Amino acid sequence: MQLTIRHETHYAYSAPLAYTIQQLHLTPRIEPQQRALSWHIATPGQCHAYTDAYGNLSHMLTINGSHQSLSLVAHGVVETIYPHKGRLNLVDTLSPLLFTMPTPLTQANPAILELTAASLPDRRVTAGTGHLLRLAEHIVGHVAYESGATMVTTTAADALALGRGVCQDHAHLFLACCHAWGIPARYVSGYIDPGTTGHAASHAWVDAWAEDTDFVGWVSIDVTHARLMTDAYCRLAIGRDYDSAAPVRGVRQGGGTETLRVDVQIVPV
């Protein structure tokens, strides 16, 4: 499949800014199941390309001098291949054990431990793909999808207590459960052809370490839809949680009140 993608992010401020710095994860990862046929990022200011610690193709954007708005546009065409059973045949330079430690956003509490015990096998039994999908089903059964119900700072524990959230909350709760059981799992940000689901084209899901009879390695799971990743997905970045894999994240000096508008369009071919 080929996905034509356009992602526009526009910031407007009530007062001038003196300085902006942003980390951008807006370039598709180089992986066996996807490749960018064309890709371009348009930004103001100085934009420096680099590869971060997780192997994500990244940019550091800096803008000096007075400005009161900021527009970022990433667009291109990505070719994707259907991954058999959601399996990622990656040559990883990072140990999976790096993705077993919780973060402030994915810290488990008693309610998360209870959900994990009801969803995954005993800690002494390795988890296969079927177990991990059952965990995803239990999570969306406890946390209903509701756009705008949470913020990027909402923790897994808070989303579970609220009973509502979005894709990043589902991903954080999945990570919290896996880490509590010692299962490697990591956050994924990217795009999905939404089809008729009504969910946003900008998406978040997870990679989890599965041990099946015929495969041991990373399996990519869309927790929000409780299904395996298909060729309808484009992967931008991986990390330990939203903070390390967010498409756009940064700080500013000045600006007053911020207004954010994001428009993502996905056209499958």
Secondary structure in CASP SS format (residue, H / E / C, confidence):
PFRMAT SS
TARGET T0000
AUTHOR 0000-0000-0000
METHOD secondary structure of the structure
MODEL  1
M C 1.00
Q E 1.00
L E 1.00
T E 1.00
I E 1.00
R E 1.00
H E 1.00
E E 1.00
T E 1.00
H E 1.00
Y E 1.00
A E 1.00
Y E 1.00
S E 1.00
A E 1.00
P E 1.00
L E 1.00
A E 1.00
Y E 1.00
T E 1.00
I E 1.00
Q E 1.00
Q E 1.00
L E 1.00
H C 1.00
L C 1.00
T C 1.00
P C 1.00
R C 1.00
I C 1.00
E E 1.00
P C 1.00
Q C 1.00
Q E 1.00
R E 1.00
A E 1.00
L E 1.00
S E 1.00
W E 1.00
H E 1.00
I E 1.00
A E 1.00
T C 1.00
P C 1.00
G C 1.00
Q E 1.00
C E 1.00
H E 1.00
A E 1.00
Y E 1.00
T E 1.00
D C 1.00
A C 1.00
Y C 1.00
G C 1.00
N C 1.00
L E 1.00
S E 1.00
H E 1.00
M E 1.00
L E 1.00
T E 1.00
I E 1.00
N E 1.00
G E 1.00
S E 1.00
H E 1.00
Q E 1.00
S E 1.00
L E 1.00
S E 1.00
L E 1.00
V E 1.00
A E 1.00
H E 1.00
G E 1.00
V E 1.00
V E 1.00
E E 1.00
T E 1.00
I C 1.00
Y C 1.00
P C 1.00
H H 1.00
K H 1.00
G H 1.00
R E 1.00
L C 1.00
N C 1.00
L C 1.00
V C 1.00
D C 1.00
T C 1.00
L C 1.00
S C 1.00
P H 1.00
L H 1.00
L H 1.00
F H 1.00
T H 1.00
M C 1.00
P C 1.00
T C 1.00
P C 1.00
L C 1.00
T C 1.00
Q C 1.00
A C 1.00
N C 1.00
P H 1.00
A H 1.00
I H 1.00
L H 1.00
E H 1.00
L H 1.00
T H 1.00
A H 1.00
A H 1.00
S H 1.00
L C 1.00
P C 1.00
D C 1.00
R C 1.00
R C 1.00
V C 1.00
T C 1.00
A C 1.00
G C 1.00
T H 1.00
G H 1.00
H H 1.00
L H 1.00
L H 1.00
R H 1.00
L H 1.00
A H 1.00
E H 1.00
H H 1.00
I H 1.00
V H 1.00
G H 1.00
H H 1.00
V C 1.00
A E 1.00
Y E 1.00
E C 1.00
S C 1.00
G C 1.00
A C 1.00
T C 1.00
M C 1.00
V C 1.00
T C 1.00
T C 1.00
T C 1.00
A H 1.00
A H 1.00
D H 1.00
A H 1.00
L H 1.00
A H 1.00
L H 1.00
G C 1.00
R E 1.00
G E 1.00
V C 1.00
C H 1.00
Q H 1.00
D H 1.00
H H 1.00
A H 1.00
H H 1.00
L H 1.00
F H 1.00
L H 1.00
A H 1.00
C H 1.00
C H 1.00
H H 1.00
A H 1.00
W C 1.00
G C 1.00
I C 1.00
P C 1.00
A E 1.00
R E 1.00
Y E 1.00
V E 1.00
S E 1.00
G E 1.00
Y E 1.00
I E 1.00
D C 1.00
P C 1.00
G C 1.00
T C 1.00
T C 1.00
G C 1.00
H C 1.00
A C 1.00
A C 1.00
S E 1.00
H E 1.00
A E 1.00
W E 1.00
V E 1.00
D E 1.00
A E 1.00
W E 1.00
A E 1.00
E E 1.00
D E 1.00
T C 1.00
D C 1.00
F E 1.00
V E 1.00
G E 1.00
W E 1.00
V E 1.00
S E 1.00
I E 1.00
D E 1.00
V C 1.00
T C 1.00
H C 1.00
A C 1.00
R E 1.00
L E 1.00
M C 1.00
T C 1.00
D C 1.00
A C 1.00
Y E 1.00
C E 1.00
R E 1.00
L E 1.00
A E 1.00
I E 1.00
G E 1.00
R C 1.00
D C 1.00
Y H 1.00
D H 1.00
S H 1.00
A H 1.00
A C 1.00
P C 1.00
V E 1.00
R E 1.00
G E 1.00
V E 1.00
R E 1.00
Q E 1.00
G E 1.00
G C 1.00
G C 1.00
T C 1.00
E E 1.00
T E 1.00
L E 1.00
R E 1.00
V E 1.00
D E 1.00
V E 1.00
Q E 1.00
I E 1.00
V E 1.00
P E 1.00
V C 1.00
END
